[in-house]
């Protein structure tokens, strides 16, 4: 499995820790970009942009939280675990989007690796 896969699972783990059984089963994490530090970069850190996909607008409100508090807490937790896994400093940007009924869409399930 790729680093991207493990990074998405680490972010999902942070969702589980934050929301317990309330929400994570309807969440999927997609890594949109993964850039390792380059020699000429002033700040040596891995930059990761990820999207948390949920099925309903009401779920998005829960994941984002009041004033973005919940998604920020997920990001802090995930970043700490990502830095441990990658053995590097990490900049993590999280977005939350609604992908209506993604768990019922065979093409989406294949895209996310749940079906072949």
C-alpha positions as CSV (number, residue, x, y, z in Angstrom):
1,X,0.0,0.0,0.0
2,X,1.1,3.6,-0.7
3,X,1.9,6.3,1.8
4,X,-1.2,8.1,0.6
5,X,-3.3,5.1,1.7
6,X,-1.8,5.1,5.1
7,X,-2.1,8.8,5.5
8,X,-5.8,8.6,4.6
9,X,-6.2,5.8,7.2
10,X,-4.4,7.9,9.8
11,X,-6.8,10.8,9.2
12,X,-9.8,8.4,9.4
13,X,-8.3,7.2,12.7
14,X,-8.4,10.8,14.0
15,X,-12.1,10.9,12.9
16,X,-12.8,7.8,15.0
17,X,-11.0,9.2,18.0
18,X,-12.9,12.5,17.8
19,X,-16.4,11.3,17.0
20,X,-16.3,7.7,18.4
21,X,-19.2,5.8,16.9
22,X,-21.2,8.9,16.1
23,X,-20.0,9.5,12.5
24,X,-16.8,7.9,11.0
25,X,-18.5,5.0,9.2
26,X,-20.1,7.4,6.7
27,X,-16.7,9.2,6.2
28,X,-14.2,8.6,3.5
29,X,-10.8,10.4,3.3
30,X,-9.3,11.2,0.0
31,X,-5.7,12.5,-0.3
32,X,-5.8,15.3,-2.9
33,X,-2.2,16.2,-2.9
34,X,1.0,14.8,-1.2
35,X,4.2,16.7,-1.6
36,X,7.4,15.8,0.1
37,X,9.9,18.5,1.0
38,X,12.3,19.5,-1.8
39,X,16.0,20.4,-1.3
40,X,15.4,24.1,-2.0
41,X,12.4,24.5,0.3
42,X,13.0,26.8,3.2
43,X,10.7,24.8,5.5
44,X,11.3,21.1,5.4
45,X,7.8,19.6,5.7
46,X,5.5,17.3,3.9
47,X,2.4,19.0,2.6
48,X,-0.8,17.0,2.5
49,X,-4.2,18.2,1.3
50,X,-7.1,15.9,2.1
51,X,-10.8,15.9,1.7
52,X,-13.2,14.2,4.2
53,X,-16.2,13.1,2.3
54,X,-19.6,12.6,4.1
55,X,-23.0,11.6,2.7
56,X,-25.2,14.4,4.2
57,X,-25.0,18.1,4.9
58,X,-25.9,17.4,8.5
59,X,-22.8,15.2,8.8
60,X,-20.7,17.9,7.3
61,X,-21.9,20.3,10.0
62,X,-20.9,17.8,12.7
63,X,-17.4,17.2,11.2
64,X,-16.7,20.9,10.7
65,X,-18.1,21.8,14.1
66,X,-18.9,25.3,15.5
67,X,-16.4,27.7,13.9
68,X,-14.4,24.8,12.5
69,X,-13.5,23.6,16.0
70,X,-14.1,19.9,15.3
71,X,-12.2,19.6,12.0
72,X,-9.4,21.6,13.5
73,X,-9.2,19.1,16.4
74,X,-9.2,16.2,13.9
75,X,-6.4,17.9,11.9
76,X,-4.2,18.5,15.0
77,X,-4.6,14.8,16.1
78,X,-4.1,13.5,12.5
79,X,-1.0,15.7,12.0
80,X,0.7,14.4,15.1
81,X,0.1,10.8,14.0
82,X,1.2,11.6,10.4
83,X,4.5,13.2,11.6
84,X,5.2,10.1,13.7
85,X,4.4,7.8,10.7
86,X,6.3,9.9,8.1
87,X,9.2,10.8,10.5
88,X,8.9,14.4,9.1
89,X,7.1,17.6,9.9
90,X,3.7,17.8,8.2
91,X,1.4,20.6,7.0
92,X,-2.1,19.2,6.8
93,X,-5.0,20.9,5.1
94,X,-8.4,19.3,5.6
95,X,-11.6,20.0,3.6
96,X,-15.0,18.6,4.2
97,X,-17.4,17.9,1.3
98,X,-20.7,16.2,0.8
99,X,-20.8,13.3,-1.7
100,X,-24.4,12.3,-1.4
101,X,-24.9,8.5,-0.9
102,X,-21.3,7.6,-1.9
103,X,-21.6,4.3,0.0
104,X,-24.4,3.2,-2.4
105,X,-22.5,4.2,-5.6
106,X,-20.6,1.3,-7.0
107,X,-18.2,3.5,-9.0
108,X,-17.4,5.5,-5.9
109,X,-16.8,2.3,-3.9
110,X,-14.4,1.1,-6.6
111,X,-12.6,4.5,-6.7
112,X,-12.1,4.4,-2.9
113,X,-10.8,0.8,-3.1
114,X,-13.8,-1.0,-1.4
115,X,-14.7,-3.0,-4.6
116,X,-12.7,-4.3,-7.5
